[in-house]
Amino acid sequence: MDATSIANAIQNGEITSHEAVTAYIGHIKNVNSTINAMVEDRFTEALAEAKEMDKNENRENMPLYGVPISVKESFHVAGLKTTGGLEHRQDLIARENAAVVAKLKKAGAIILGKTNTPALCFCQETENKLYGRTNNPWDVSRTPGGSSGGEGALLGAGGAAVGIGSDIGGSIRLPSHFNGVIGFKPGMYQVSDAGHFPAVQHPLQKRMQTVGPMGKTVRDMELMYRIIRDNTTSTRPLQDFNIEILPGNTNYPLSERTKDLLDQIEVILAGSYPTSRVIPPYFKDSAQLWQEMMSIQGSKLVQNEAFNNDRSNVLKAYLKEKLTQRTTIHPYLSWALLGSKLFKPSISRVKEVEGIIDNGDDELAAYLDNRLLIFPVYHSGALHHGKVYNEIFSIRKTFLTYMPYVAYANVWGLPSLTIPVGTDENDMPVSVQIMSGNGNEDAVFQIGKILEAEFRGYVRSDKSDNHQFA
């Protein structure tokens, strides 16, 4: 059941919140030892909250009343740790809820626990020194993606009704794609990221980071977005929009299976809507812009937090870890920080980027006023652990090859809905993302529902159940 179904069932007296919470806790206990997705639980508190909610008859304006949800580790939840996967933060307990968590609780949600991330959310795979590695529920030898990889894995295994993640470089969309769940990355400045750790401060990075839901249905993404957003959206008929699907021959890697699925989507949509295969403005520039924007100041704030109690520099820490595996900093993080230093843009280049962004914002606002874009999410389904990291974090600048599909929505601050549409040759989920300008979210959700009905949509993996690995 998705969150909407559970909420309706509780409101109608068909099930109790306590029953729903108990069922999910039991399932998490069954699957989590295999996938290592939930890293801190609040099961006792959640059961007590559910009992109290079942006694309360005042449920108005609480669309998630009694619904069990999960939360990415990077969000403050009062009474739980916010570590960023760093050992020196493992005793820090949050006193207040992040802004998005407060809104979800006000809507009646019950938080089951927090899910794993890479160290400081700084990688597209999910592994850190404190909590270890999270596995993909469809194949534990493969990555769940990152940085919301714990959310993706838990939801892919059915461990929560719905969850919340964050995205500055594909961090909602890659885990949604790899784990076969539905995810929504809102556009820039639509949802508060207050109470997210680590925080971003530079305006060029701030526009790229956003907070959004992950779950099982498009209608849940709509519901969650209505709850957490700060701005309203308009409603327009789909006939007002042209649908532009990225061609499969863009000279960027793309599996044959993904190309075939894009062709099928074109056939389905072209019967009812103006549909074409187009490369939108700034597509080929976005990966370079994303890397430069991420590398401003050499990721100084992230480095300061990572090495809070360690006087060694980044290079020494990386080499020591590779040689001894005995440092407190995961090599994914130290190598990523080294990359930020290598690719750090000069002050003059930052000004150039700011000019490109200003011009691009104006051009794309007009371009996307009546257009919906459909992109792949990644060139393939989930790869074996370490492969995605190697493709993106290389001094050979391979991010230029592998990041354009997800970088586009981050650089230009666009809303993006990820929908599973099929599987690859390894039976791993394959998704596409639907994007448009801010304010066109309703149209994005409408097309999402069409693809959800015509293609795969969410399917729960049962391969992570403990009995499968007995």
VEXDREN-2710 file (C-alpha; in Angstrom, 1 decimal):
% VEXDREN-2710
k/r/px/py/pz
1/MET/0.0/0.0/0.0
2/ASP/1.2/3.5/-0.8
3/ALA/0.8/6.3/1.7
4/THR/-2.4/7.5/0.2
5/SER/-4.0/4.1/0.6
6/ILE/-2.8/3.7/4.1
7/ALA/-4.1/7.1/5.1
8/ASN/-7.5/6.4/3.6
9/ALA/-7.7/3.0/5.3
10/ILE/-6.9/4.6/8.7
11/GLN/-9.4/7.4/8.2
12/ASN/-12.1/4.9/7.2
13/GLY/-11.4/2.6/10.2
14/GLU/-10.3/-0.3/7.9
15/ILE/-6.9/-0.6/9.7
16/THR/-5.3/1.2/12.7
17/SER/-2.2/3.2/12.6
18/HIS/-0.7/0.7/15.1
19/GLU/-1.3/-2.1/12.7
20/ALA/0.3/-0.3/9.9
21/VAL/3.3/0.7/11.9
22/THR/3.7/-2.8/13.4
23/ALA/3.6/-4.3/9.9
24/TYR/6.3/-2.0/8.6
25/ILE/8.5/-2.5/11.6
26/GLY/8.3/-6.2/11.2
27/HIS/9.2/-6.0/7.5
28/ILE/12.2/-3.7/8.2
29/LYS/13.5/-6.2/10.8
30/ASN/13.2/-8.9/8.1
31/VAL/15.0/-7.1/5.3
32/ASN/17.4/-4.6/6.9
33/SER/20.1/-7.0/7.8
34/THR/20.5/-7.7/4.1
35/ILE/20.3/-4.2/2.7
36/ASN/21.5/-2.1/5.6
37/ALA/19.2/0.8/4.7
38/MET/17.8/2.0/8.0
39/VAL/20.7/3.0/10.4
40/GLU/18.7/4.4/13.3
41/ASP/15.2/3.4/14.3
42/ARG/12.6/4.8/16.6
43/PHE/10.3/1.8/16.7
44/THR/9.3/2.1/20.3
45/GLU/8.4/5.7/19.9
46/ALA/6.6/5.1/16.6
47/LEU/4.4/2.4/18.2
48/ALA/3.5/4.6/21.1
49/GLU/2.6/7.5/18.8
50/ALA/0.4/5.2/16.7
51/LYS/-1.5/4.0/19.7
52/GLU/-2.2/7.6/20.7
53/MET/-3.2/8.5/17.2
54/ASP/-5.7/5.6/17.1
55/LYS/-7.4/7.1/20.2
56/ASN/-7.7/10.6/18.7
57/GLU/-10.7/11.3/16.6
58/ASN/-9.5/14.8/15.5
59/ARG/-7.9/14.0/12.2
60/GLU/-8.8/17.0/10.0
61/ASN/-6.2/18.5/7.8
62/MET/-3.8/15.7/8.5
63/PRO/-3.4/13.8/5.1
64/LEU/-0.7/11.5/6.5
65/TYR/-2.5/10.7/9.7
66/GLY/-0.9/7.6/11.2
67/VAL/1.2/6.8/8.1
68/PRO/4.6/5.2/8.8
69/ILE/7.4/7.0/6.8
70/SER/11.2/7.0/6.7
71/VAL/13.6/9.9/6.6
72/LYS/17.1/10.3/5.1
73/GLU/19.8/10.5/7.8
74/SER/20.8/14.0/6.7
75/PHE/17.6/15.6/8.1
76/HIS/17.3/16.6/11.8
77/VAL/14.8/14.5/13.7
78/ALA/14.3/15.5/17.3
79/GLY/15.8/12.8/19.5
80/LEU/17.8/11.1/16.8
81/LYS/21.4/11.5/15.6
82/THR/22.4/13.5/12.6
83/THR/25.9/12.2/11.8
84/GLY/26.4/12.5/8.0
85/GLY/28.1/9.1/8.4
86/LEU/31.0/10.6/10.4
87/GLU/32.2/8.9/13.5
88/HIS/33.0/12.1/15.4
89/ARG/29.3/13.1/15.1
90/GLN/27.8/9.8/16.4
91/ASP/26.9/11.3/19.8
92/LEU/25.2/14.4/18.5
93/ILE/21.4/14.3/19.1
94/ALA/19.1/16.7/17.2
95/ARG/16.9/18.9/19.5
96/GLU/14.6/20.1/16.7
97/ASN/13.1/18.7/13.5
98/ALA/14.2/19.9/10.1
99/ALA/11.6/22.1/8.4
100/VAL/10.4/19.3/6.1
101/VAL/10.2/16.8/9.0
102/ALA/8.1/19.2/11.0
103/LYS/5.6/19.6/8.1
104/LEU/5.3/15.9/7.7
105/LYS/4.7/15.3/11.4
106/LYS/2.1/18.1/11.4
107/ALA/0.4/16.2/8.6
108/GLY/0.2/13.1/10.8
109/ALA/3.2/11.1/9.6
110/ILE/4.9/8.7/12.0
111/ILE/8.7/8.4/11.5
112/LEU/10.0/4.9/11.7
113/GLY/13.7/5.9/11.5
114/LYS/16.5/7.3/9.5
115/THR/18.2/5.8/6.4
116/ASN/21.8/5.6/5.3
117/THR/23.7/8.1/3.2
118/PRO/27.3/8.4/1.9
119/ALA/29.6/10.4/4.1
120/LEU/28.2/14.0/4.1
121/CYS/26.0/13.1/1.2
122/PHE/29.0/13.6/-1.1
123/CYS/28.7/10.6/-3.4
124/GLN/26.3/8.9/-5.7
125/GLU/26.8/5.6/-3.9
126/THR/25.9/5.0/-0.2
127/GLU/28.7/3.9/2.1
128/ASN/30.4/5.5/5.1
129/LYS/32.7/4.6/8.0
130/LEU/30.1/4.8/10.7
131/TYR/27.2/2.7/9.2
132/GLY/28.8/0.8/6.4
133/ARG/27.4/0.1/2.9
134/THR/23.8/-0.1/1.8
135/ASN/22.9/-2.7/-0.8
136/ASN/20.4/-2.7/-3.6
137/PRO/17.3/-4.8/-2.7
138/TRP/17.1/-6.2/-6.3
139/ASP/20.7/-7.4/-6.2
140/VAL/22.8/-6.9/-3.1
141/SER/26.0/-6.9/-5.2
142/ARG/24.9/-3.7/-6.8
143/THR/24.6/-0.1/-5.6
144/PRO/21.4/1.6/-4.4
145/GLY/22.9/4.9/-5.6
146/GLY/23.2/8.0/-3.5
147/SER/23.1/10.1/-1.7
148/SER/19.5/9.1/-0.8
149/GLY/20.5/5.5/-1.3
150/GLY/19.2/4.3/2.1
151/GLU/15.8/5.7/1.3
152/GLY/15.8/4.2/-2.2
153/ALA/16.8/0.7/-0.9
154/LEU/14.4/0.7/2.0
155/LEU/11.5/1.8/-0.2
156/GLY/12.5/-0.6/-2.9
157/ALA/12.2/-3.4/-0.4
158/GLY/8.9/-2.0/0.9
159/GLY/10.2/-0.8/4.2
160/ALA/8.1/2.4/4.5
161/ALA/5.0/3.8/2.9
162/VAL/6.9/6.8/1.7
163/GLY/10.1/8.7/2.5
164/ILE/12.0/11.9/2.1
165/GLY/15.3/12.6/0.5
166/SER/17.5/15.4/-0.9
167/ASP/19.1/16.1/-4.2
168/ILE/22.0/18.3/-5.3
169/GLY/23.5/16.0/-8.0
170/GLY/20.9/13.3/-8.7
171/SER/20.6/12.2/-5.1
172/ILE/16.8/11.5/-5.3
173/ARG/16.7/10.4/-8.9
174/LEU/19.6/8.0/-9.0
175/PRO/18.4/6.0/-6.0
176/SER/14.8/6.0/-7.4
177/HIS/16.1/4.8/-10.7
178/PHE/18.4/2.1/-9.3
179/ASN/15.9/0.7/-6.8
180/GLY/12.8/1.0/-8.9
181/VAL/10.9/3.6/-6.8
182/ILE/9.2/6.8/-7.7
183/GLY/10.9/10.0/-6.7
184/PHE/10.3/13.7/-7.1
185/LYS/13.0/16.4/-7.0
186/PRO/11.3/19.8/-6.6
187/GLY/12.6/22.8/-8.4
188/MET/14.9/25.4/-6.8
189/TYR/13.6/27.3/-3.8
190/GLN/10.3/25.4/-3.6
191/VAL/11.0/23.4/-0.4
192/SER/12.9/24.6/2.6
193/ASP/16.2/22.7/3.3
194/ALA/16.5/24.1/6.8
195/GLY/17.7/21.4/9.2
196/HIS/19.5/19.5/6.4
197/PHE/23.1/18.4/7.2
198/PRO/25.4/19.4/5.6
199/ALA/24.0/22.8/4.7
200/VAL/24.9/24.6/1.5
201/GLN/25.5/28.3/1.5
202/HIS/26.9/29.5/-1.8
203/PRO/24.0/30.8/-4.0
204/LEU/25.1/28.6/-7.0
205/GLN/25.0/25.5/-4.8
206/LYS/21.8/26.6/-3.0
207/ARG/19.9/26.7/-6.2
208/MET/20.9/23.1/-7.0
209/GLN/20.0/21.5/-3.7
210/THR/16.4/20.6/-2.9
211/VAL/14.3/18.3/-0.7
212/GLY/11.7/15.9/-2.1
213/PRO/9.7/12.7/-1.6
214/MET/10.4/9.1/-2.7
215/GLY/7.9/6.4/-2.7
216/LYS/5.5/4.1/-4.6
217/THR/3.1/6.2/-6.6
218/VAL/2.9/9.5/-8.4
219/ARG/-0.2/10.4/-6.4
220/ASP/2.0/10.1/-3.2
221/MET/4.6/12.4/-4.8
222/GLU/1.8/14.9/-5.4
223/LEU/0.5/14.5/-1.8
224/MET/3.9/14.9/-0.3
225/TYR/4.8/17.8/-2.4
226/ARG/1.6/19.6/-1.4
227/ILE/2.6/19.1/2.2
228/ILE/6.2/20.2/2.1
229/ARG/6.3/22.9/-0.6
230/ASP/6.5/26.6/0.2
231/ASN/4.9/27.8/-3.0
232/THR/1.7/27.1/-5.0
233/THR/1.6/25.6/-8.5
234/SER/-0.7/26.2/-11.4
235/THR/-2.9/23.7/-13.2
236/ARG/-2.9/23.6/-17.0
237/PRO/-4.2/20.9/-19.5
238/LEU/-1.6/18.7/-21.0
239/GLN/-2.7/19.8/-24.4
240/ASP/-0.9/23.1/-23.6
241/PHE/2.5/21.3/-23.6
242/ASN/4.9/19.9/-26.2
243/ILE/6.6/16.8/-25.0
244/GLU/10.3/16.6/-25.9
245/ILE/12.1/13.3/-25.4
246/LEU/15.9/13.3/-25.4
247/PRO/17.2/11.4/-28.4
248/GLY/19.0/8.1/-27.8
249/ASN/21.9/9.2/-30.1
250/THR/23.3/12.2/-28.1
251/ASN/26.9/10.8/-28.1
252/TYR/26.5/10.1/-24.4
253/PRO/26.4/6.5/-23.1
254/LEU/23.0/4.9/-23.0
255/SER/22.0/1.3/-22.8
256/GLU/20.1/-0.2/-25.7
257/ARG/17.3/-1.2/-23.3
258/THR/16.9/2.5/-22.2
259/LYS/16.9/3.6/-25.8
260/ASP/14.1/1.1/-26.6
261/LEU/12.1/2.3/-23.6
262/LEU/12.4/5.9/-24.7
263/ASP/11.2/4.9/-28.2
264/GLN/8.2/3.1/-26.6
265/ILE/7.4/6.2/-24.5
266/GLU/7.4/8.3/-27.7
267/VAL/4.9/5.9/-29.4
268/ILE/2.6/6.0/-26.4
269/LEU/2.6/9.7/-25.9
270/ALA/2.6/10.7/-29.6
271/GLY/-0.9/9.3/-30.0
272/SER/-2.3/12.0/-27.8
273/TYR/0.2/14.9/-27.4
274/PRO/2.7/16.8/-29.6
275/THR/5.8/14.8/-29.1
276/SER/9.3/15.1/-30.6
277/ARG/12.9/14.0/-30.0
278/VAL/14.9/17.2/-29.1
279/ILE/18.1/18.1/-27.2
280/PRO/17.1/21.1/-25.1
281/PRO/19.2/24.3/-24.6
282/TYR/22.3/24.0/-22.3
283/PHE/22.1/20.2/-22.1
284/LYS/25.7/19.7/-23.2
285/ASP/27.0/22.4/-20.9
286/SER/25.3/21.2/-17.7
287/ALA/27.7/18.6/-16.5
288/GLN/30.6/21.0/-16.6
289/LEU/28.6/23.7/-14.9
290/TRP/27.4/21.3/-12.2
291/GLN/31.0/20.2/-11.4
292/GLU/32.2/23.8/-11.2
293/MET/29.3/24.9/-9.1
294/MET/29.9/21.9/-6.7
295/SER/33.6/22.7/-6.5
296/ILE/33.3/26.4/-5.6
297/GLN/35.7/27.1/-2.7
298/GLY/37.0/23.6/-3.0
299/SER/34.0/22.3/-1.0
300/LYS/35.6/24.0/2.0
301/LEU/32.6/23.7/4.3
302/VAL/32.3/20.0/3.7
303/GLN/36.1/19.5/4.2
304/ASN/36.0/21.4/7.5
305/GLU/33.2/19.2/8.8
306/ALA/34.8/16.0/7.6
307/PHE/38.2/16.8/9.2
308/ASN/36.7/18.4/12.3
309/ASN/38.9/16.3/14.6
310/ASP/41.7/15.4/12.2
311/ARG/44.6/17.6/11.5
312/SER/45.7/15.6/8.4
313/ASN/45.0/17.1/5.0
314/VAL/42.7/15.5/2.4
315/LEU/45.5/13.9/0.3
316/LYS/47.2/12.4/3.3
317/ALA/43.9/11.1/4.6
318/TYR/43.0/9.5/1.3
319/LEU/46.4/7.8/0.9
320/LYS/46.4/6.6/4.5
321/GLU/43.0/5.1/4.1
322/LYS/43.9/3.3/0.9
323/LEU/47.0/1.8/2.5
324/THR/45.6/1.0/6.0
325/GLN/41.8/1.2/5.9
326/ARG/42.2/2.7/9.4
327/THR/41.2/6.4/9.1
328/THR/37.8/7.8/10.1
329/ILE/37.2/9.3/6.6
330/HIS/35.8/7.1/3.9
331/PRO/37.9/7.2/0.7
332/TYR/34.9/8.1/-1.4
333/LEU/34.7/11.3/0.5
334/SER/38.4/12.2/0.6
335/TRP/38.8/11.5/-3.1
336/ALA/35.7/13.6/-3.9
337/LEU/37.1/16.4/-1.8
338/LEU/40.4/16.1/-3.7
339/GLY/38.4/16.4/-6.9
340/SER/36.7/19.5/-5.7
341/LYS/40.1/21.1/-5.2
342/LEU/41.3/20.0/-8.6
343/PHE/38.2/21.3/-10.4
344/LYS/37.8/24.4/-8.2
345/PRO/36.9/27.3/-10.5
346/SER/38.7/30.6/-10.3
347/ILE/37.0/33.8/-9.1
348/SER/36.8/35.0/-12.7
349/ARG/35.3/31.7/-13.8
350/VAL/32.7/31.8/-11.0
351/LYS/31.6/35.2/-12.4
352/GLU/31.4/33.7/-15.9
353/VAL/29.3/30.8/-14.5
354/GLU/27.0/33.3/-12.8
355/GLY/26.5/35.1/-16.1
356/ILE/25.7/31.8/-17.9
357/ILE/23.2/30.9/-15.2
358/ASP/21.5/34.3/-15.4
359/ASN/21.1/34.1/-19.1
360/GLY/20.1/30.4/-19.1
361/ASP/17.5/31.0/-16.4
362/ASP/15.8/33.6/-18.7
363/GLU/16.1/31.5/-21.8
364/LEU/14.8/28.3/-20.1
365/ALA/11.9/30.0/-18.4
366/ALA/10.6/30.9/-21.8
367/TYR/11.5/27.6/-23.4
368/LEU/9.9/25.4/-20.7
369/ASP/6.8/27.5/-20.2
370/ASN/4.9/25.0/-22.5
371/ARG/7.3/22.1/-22.7
372/LEU/7.8/18.9/-20.8
373/LEU/11.2/17.1/-21.1
374/ILE/11.8/13.4/-20.8
375/PHE/15.4/12.2/-20.0
376/PRO/17.0/9.0/-19.0
377/VAL/18.3/9.1/-15.4
378/TYR/21.6/7.2/-15.9
379/HIS/23.1/5.3/-18.8
380/SER/22.2/1.9/-17.3
381/GLY/20.5/0.3/-14.4
382/ALA/22.3/-0.2/-11.1
383/LEU/25.9/-1.2/-11.4
384/HIS/28.0/-3.3/-9.0
385/HIS/29.3/-1.5/-5.9
386/GLY/32.0/1.1/-6.7
387/LYS/31.3/1.3/-10.5
388/VAL/29.1/4.5/-10.4
389/TYR/31.6/6.1/-8.1
390/ASN/34.5/5.3/-10.5
391/GLU/32.5/6.7/-13.4
392/ILE/31.7/10.0/-11.8
393/PHE/34.7/10.7/-9.6
394/SER/37.7/10.5/-11.9
395/ILE/40.5/13.0/-12.6
396/ARG/39.8/12.1/-16.3
397/LYS/36.7/14.2/-16.0
398/THR/34.4/11.3/-16.8
399/PHE/31.6/13.2/-15.0
400/LEU/31.2/15.0/-18.3
401/THR/30.2/11.7/-19.8
402/TYR/28.0/10.3/-17.1
403/MET/26.4/13.3/-15.3
404/PRO/24.5/15.2/-18.0
405/TYR/21.2/13.4/-17.6
406/VAL/20.8/14.3/-13.9
407/ALA/23.0/17.5/-13.8
408/TYR/20.5/19.3/-16.0
409/ALA/17.7/19.6/-13.4
410/ASN/20.2/20.6/-10.7
411/VAL/22.0/23.3/-12.6
412/TRP/18.8/24.8/-13.9
413/GLY/16.7/24.2/-10.7
414/LEU/14.0/22.3/-12.4
415/PRO/11.4/19.9/-10.9
416/SER/12.0/16.3/-12.0
417/LEU/9.8/13.2/-11.5
418/THR/11.5/9.8/-11.8
419/ILE/9.3/6.9/-13.0
420/PRO/10.3/3.2/-13.3
421/VAL/9.4/2.2/-16.9
422/GLY/11.1/-1.2/-17.3
423/THR/14.1/-3.4/-16.5
424/ASP/17.5/-4.0/-18.1
425/GLU/19.2/-7.2/-19.1
426/ASN/20.1/-7.9/-15.5
427/ASP/16.5/-7.5/-14.4
428/MET/17.4/-4.2/-12.6
429/PRO/14.9/-1.3/-12.7
430/VAL/15.2/1.4/-15.4
431/SER/13.5/4.8/-15.0
432/VAL/13.1/8.0/-16.9
433/GLN/12.7/11.5/-15.5
434/ILE/10.1/14.1/-16.5
435/MET/11.0/17.8/-16.2
436/SER/9.6/21.2/-16.9
437/GLY/9.8/24.8/-15.6
438/ASN/8.8/25.7/-12.0
439/GLY/5.1/26.1/-11.8
440/ASN/4.4/23.2/-14.2
441/GLU/4.6/20.5/-11.6
442/ASP/1.0/19.5/-12.2
443/ALA/1.7/18.7/-15.8
444/VAL/4.8/16.7/-14.8
445/PHE/2.6/14.6/-12.4
446/GLN/0.0/14.1/-15.1
447/ILE/2.5/12.7/-17.6
448/GLY/4.0/10.7/-14.7
449/LYS/0.6/9.0/-14.1
450/ILE/0.3/8.1/-17.7
451/LEU/3.7/6.5/-17.8
452/GLU/3.1/4.8/-14.4
453/ALA/0.0/3.2/-15.8
454/GLU/1.4/2.2/-19.2
455/PHE/4.8/0.9/-18.0
456/ARG/6.3/-0.7/-14.9
457/GLY/5.7/1.8/-12.1
458/TYR/6.7/0.8/-8.6
459/VAL/7.3/-2.9/-7.9
460/ARG/8.4/-4.1/-4.5
461/SER/11.5/-6.3/-4.4
462/ASP/11.2/-9.4/-2.3
463/LYS/14.8/-10.5/-3.0
464/SER/16.0/-8.8/0.2
465/ASP/13.8/-10.9/2.5
466/ASN/16.0/-12.8/4.8
467/HIS/14.7/-16.2/3.7
468/GLN/16.0/-15.5/0.2
469/PHE/19.6/-15.6/1.5
470/ALA/19.2/-18.4/4.0
END
